[in-house]
Amino acid sequence: RHANIQNVLRFKDRYYTNILDYIPDHVTEKIFFVPNIQIKKKLNSILKIADKAEEQFLYKFDFLQIKDFLYALFSPFRIKRIQLHGFTYKGIKIGPILSSDFKKNISNTSSFNGILNYLFFKRLKEENVKLGFVVNWFENQVIDRGFNKGKNTFYPGTPSVGYQGFIIPRDFNFYTIPTELELKTKQIPNKIAVIGKEILNDLKILTSKINVITAPAFRFSYLHNQELKKKQFRNVKPRILVALPISVSGSSDILKLIIEYNNIKIDNFIKWIIKPHPSLNISKLKKLTPEWDDSFEVFYENFYESIRQADLMVGNSSSTCMESLVYGVPVIIAGSRSGFTQNPIPESVPKIMWDISYTVDEFTNTLDKLLLQADEKLKREQRKMGDQIRSDYFEPVTEKGVRKFLNLHQ
C-alpha cells in the first residue's frame, strides 16, 4: 500500500478508498497499514499528517535495524557470486543478458526496498507480533516479491491476499502476471484479488495454479452511484476529454495527434478538455509542445466530474479508459509513435465503444464513427454496453464483499 499525502494536510487513501466504513469498530482497531512512502522530503511533516488520520500505520523503519539496511545495501556483492553463464531459457544461453542486466541495475532502489520488505517480516516475528491476515497492494514488482517472500517465510501459517485494484494493459505490464516459478518460490500471496469477473483469467496466463478471486473495486466505487452516472445535460458543442498519463512523452504523443487534427480542421468546433494525471509535470509538457493550443481547457477536478460532461475521451494506458466506457462515453486510444501502445481496453469490448488511432487520418475516421456521425441508436448501444462493462469489470463495494476480501468471519 502506498501512502498518498495531499498538500491539504490530510491523508487520502486512493487505494482502498473508504474500506474502514464497511468494517466493525472492534475489527478496525486491529487493522494496520504499512505504507511505502515514496516522498523523499519533509518526512516528519508527512508522518504528522498520517498520525491524524483515522487509519493506523505501522512503519517499517520502526522495526528494521541498521544492519538490515547494510545487508540490503551490500546485496549486489553477494549476488555477484552467482555464476550466471550457465543459465538457459528454452535451450538458449541467456547468461550474457543476465550479466548485462546485473551491471545496469546493480544499485536498483526497488531491489533495495524489496530486501527491506523481506527483513521487515523477520523483525516482526522477532518482536512476537501476531498477524491474522496480510493484504498486499500487488503489482508483482520487486518490492512486492520481497514483501510476500518475507510473509511466507516468517509467517507461513498466516493467510494473505494480493489486491490488484486496477485495469492496465497486460501486454505492456506483463510483470503483473505471476509465473509458476514465482509461485514455487513463494514470492506471491496465497491468493490474488482482481476487481472484475472478466479479469480472473488474465492472471492465469502463465500458470493455472494460482488462486484468483474477485474483490470490491474500492477506487471505482463511484461507478455504481447512479446519480453520478447520469449525464445532466447534452452538450451543444462536442466536448472531448483528453486524459493525459503520468508520462510526459506519452502525454506529448496524445497532444500532437490532437493538434494535427485541429490543424486540418479549420472549422473545428470541438471543445477540448485536458485532464492531466495528478503527478504529470504540466509545465514541462507545455515546453515540449510548442504548438499548445490556447483553447485547451485544463481540468484538475475529479475524473468522474470531467467524464460526466464529456461526449468522448482520448487517452491510453490507465483505468480511466474503462471508467469512461462505463459512462457510455466512447474512447479513442492514442497509439504511440515512439514506443509500445498501452491499451487497457480488452479486445472483447466491442469496437462500437472504442478504437485505436495512430495517425491523424485514423483519428478523424474514428472520431466520426464513434461520435460526430453516430446516430441515436448507436449512442443507446454505447450506454447499454457501458452498464455491461461496469458489471463485468468493477465489483461493487459492499459490506459482504469487504468481509470476504479481508477473510473476516460472518
N, C-alpha and C positions, 0 to 999 in steps of 0.2 A: 504494500500500500504506500502510495506516495503522499507526502504532505503538501497540500496546495494552500499557502498562506497568502491571503489577499492584502492589498495595501490599505484596506479599510479597517485594519486592526481586528479582524475576527477570522476564525477558522471556518472554511467552507469545504466540505467533503464533496469532491467531484467523482468519486469512485464507487462509494457505497452510499449514495445520497439518501439521507433520512432513514437509514436502516434501523437506528435505535428506536424510531417511532413504532416499530412493529414488534418490539421485544419487551417483555415484562421488566419492571424495575429490578426485581431480585436477580434477574439474569444479566441485565445491563451492567450492574456493578461488578460483574465478573469478566466483562469483556474489555480487553486492552488492545490498542492499535500500535503496531510497530512501524513508525514512519521511515521512509527512505528520503531523507531531507537532501534535496539537490541544490538548495540555495547556499551559496558559499559565504555570503556576507551577513553581518548582523544576526548571528545565530542566537544570541541572548534575547534579542527582541522577538525573534520567531518563537522561541520557547515560552516566553511570557504570554504571547498570544495563544499558544496551544494550551497553556495552563488554565486559561479562562474558558476553554471550550467544554462542551458537555461530554465529549469523548475523553476516555482515559488513555494516556500514552505510555508506552514502555520504550525507553531509549536504549539502543544497543550500546552506546558508549558508557552507560552506567554499569554495564556488566563486563565489557571487554577490558582486557589488561594490556599494558604496554607491550608485553611480549607477543600478544596476539597481532598487534599492528606490525611489529617487526617480522613475525612469521609470514604475514601476508606480503610484506614489502620485499622479502628476500625469496619468495616462492619461485620467481623465474630462474634462480640459480639451481634450485632443486629440479625443476622441470628440464633444465638444460642437460641433466644427466641421462634423460631418456633417449635411447637410440631410435631416432625417427626413420633412419634409412630403410628399415625392414618393413615398414607399413605398406600395405597394398589395398586397393579398392577395386573389386571386380577384376582382379588379375593385373591391374595397372599399378606400378610403383608410384606412390604419392609422397615418398619421403622428402624430396626436394621442395615440394609445395608446403609441407608441414614445417620444414626448417625455415623457409622464407616467411611464412606466416608468424612463426615464433619470433623472429627477429623484428618484424614490423610491429608486433603487439607485446613486446617484452615488458612494457610499463603500462599495460592496459588497466584503466581505472575500474572497469566493470569486473575484471578478474579479481582485483584487489578487494572490492566490496563483496564479491561472491564468497571469497575465502573468509572474510569477516562474518558474513551471514552464517556460514557453517560453524565457526567458532563461537558465535553468539549462543547457539543452542547448547554447545558444550558447557559454557559458563552458566547458563540457566540450570542445567542439570546439576552442576556442582553446587549451586545455591539452593538446591532442592525445590525449585519452582515447579509446581504441578500444572500441566497443560491438559485440558479436557478436549480441546478441538483447535485446529490451526487452519486459518484461511490465508491463502497467498494470492495477491493480485498477479496472475500468472500469464506472463508473456513468453515464458520459456527462454528467457535470456540468461546470461551467465549468473547474474545476481540471483535469479530465481532458482537456478540449479544448485547453487551453494546453499540457499535457504532450505530447499526441500531435502537436499542431502544431509544437512545438519539435523533437520527434524527427524528424518527417517533413521539416522544413525543413533541419536541420543534419546529419541522418544519414539521408538519403533511401534509401540502399542497405542500411540495417540493418533486417532484418525485425522485426516486433513483433506482439504479441497482446494484446488486451484481455480480461481474465478477469472474467466475471460469476458469481461463486461464491455466488449467492443465488437465491431464488424469491420474488418480490414481486408485488403487484398491478400489472400493466402499465397498466391503465386509469387508475390514480391516478398511478403513477410513469412516465408516458409519455415523460419525458425520457430514460429509459434506452434507448429505441429510436432508433437513428441515422436521420437524414434523408439524402436524396440530396444536399442542399446541404452538409451536414457531410462527406459522402464526397468531394464535388468539391473542397472547400476543405481537404481533408487534415487534418481535426480528429479523425479516428478512427484506430485501429490498422489494420494491414494485414489482420488477421483478428480475429474475436471468438470467444471460447470460452465456452460455456454448460455447465452441469453435468448435462444430461439430453437425450436424443434428442428428447423430446417438446417441448422448449423451442426447438429450432432455428428453427422458422418464426416464432416470436414476434418475432425481431429483424429479420425481413424484411417487416414490415407496411408500412413506408414506402418501402422500396426493396429490390429483389431482387438488387442488385448487390454487396452486402457478402458477405464470405466468413465463414460461421459454422461452427464446429466444436464437437464435444463434448470435454470435458476432465474430469479427475478432480474429484470433489466433495470437496475436501480437508477442509472444515469438517464434513462429514457422513460421514466415513469410517466412523464407528462404526455407522452404519446397516447395514453389511454384516457386522458381527460377530454371528454367530448366537447366541452365548452371551448377549450383551447384549440381543438382540431378544426372547428368550423371557421371558415373564412367569413369575415363580417361584411365584406364588400367586394365588388368586382371592379378591377382596375380599368379606367378609360384607356390609359396607355399601358402596354405590356411592361410589367416590372420583372426584370431578371436579376436574381440574386447570384452574385459571384462569390462563392465560398473559397477563400484562399487558404491553403495549407500552411503549416509552420515553416516549410522550406521557402527561402527567398527565391531560389532558382525555379522551383516548381510553381510558385505564385507568378513569377515573371512569364513563364510559358503560357499560363492561362490568360493573363492580361494581354499579351502580344496577340493571341488569337482573336480576342475581342476587339482590340484596336484595329487590327487588319479588317475585321468585319465592318467597323464603323467607317473606315476609310473608303470602302467601296459602296457603302450605303449612304449616299449624300442626303437622302430624305429620311434618314433613320429617326424613328420616333420612340425608340425604346428607352426606358428609364433603367439605368444600370446601378444596382445597389451592391457595393463592395463590402463583404463581411470577412475581415481578416481573422486568422487564428489568433487567440489571445496572446500567444508568445511570438507572433510574427513581428519582425522589425519593419514597420511600415515605411519609416523614413528611408531606410536602406533600399527598400523595394522601389520607392519613387525615384531614387537616384539611378537605379538600374533600368528604369522605364522612362526615358526622356519623353516618350510620346504620351505620357499620362494625361488622360482626358479630364479637364476641369469639371466636366459634367458628372463625373463619377461621384456618387454619394457614399461616403464611408459610414458604415453602420456598426456600432460597437455593442449594441444591446444583445440580449439572449438570442440564441439561434431561432428558437421557436417563434419569437416575436417577428423576426425578419422573414421567416419562411411562410408564415400565415399571410403575408402581404405580397408574396411573390407568385408569378404565373409560371416560372421556370427557373431552374437552378443550373449553374455551371460550376463544376468542381472536379475533384478526384481525390483519391487516397483515403478519405475519412468516412466515418459513420454518418456524417451529415447527408451524404448522398442517399442513403437508405431512409433516413429521417424524412427527407424531402418527399420521397416516394410515398411514405405513409400518409402524408397530407394530400396525396393525389397530384403533387406537383412534379412534372416530368424533369428529367435530369440529362444534361449533356456532359459526358465525361471528356475533359480536355486531354487528349493524348499527348504524351511527352515527345518533344522533338529532339531531345538530347540524352534521353536515358530510358528507363523502363516506365511503361504506363502503369499507374497504380489504380486499378478499378475495383472498388469494394462491392459492386453490384453483381450478384451471382448470375450466371448465364441463364438460369431457369426463370428469371424475371422477364416477362415478355417485352419486346422492343417497342411496344406502344407506350412504354413509360420512360425509355432511356435509349441512348446510343452513344458511340464514341466518335469524336471528330479530331482529326489530326491536322487538316488543312482548312483554310477559310471557306473553300467551296463545300467541303463536307459539313462544316459548321452551318453554313447558310441553308443547305438542304435539310439538315436535321432540325434546325430551328423552325423551318417552315412546316415540316412533317409533324413535330411534337406540339407546336404552339400556334404559329401565325396562321396556318391554314387548317388547323384542327377544327372539326365540327363538334356540335354538342354531343353527338353520340360517342365520339372518341373521348371527350372530356369526362363523360359519365363512366366510361370503361376505366379510365385512369383513376378516378376516385374510388371505384369499386375495387380495383386492383390494389390501391393503397390500403384499404381495410384488410385485404388478404395478407399483404406483406406485414402489416402490424401484427396480425395473429401468428404468422409463421416465424417471425424473426425477433419479436420483442415480447418476452414474457411479462405479464403484468406483475406489479409488486403487491402482494397480499400477505397477511399475517401467516397463513398456512404455508405459502411459498418460502417466506423468510425462515420460518421454523424448520422446514425441511432442509433448506440450504445450510443452516447452522447446526444441523444434526441435533436439534432440540426435541425432546420427547413431548408428544401432545398431551 
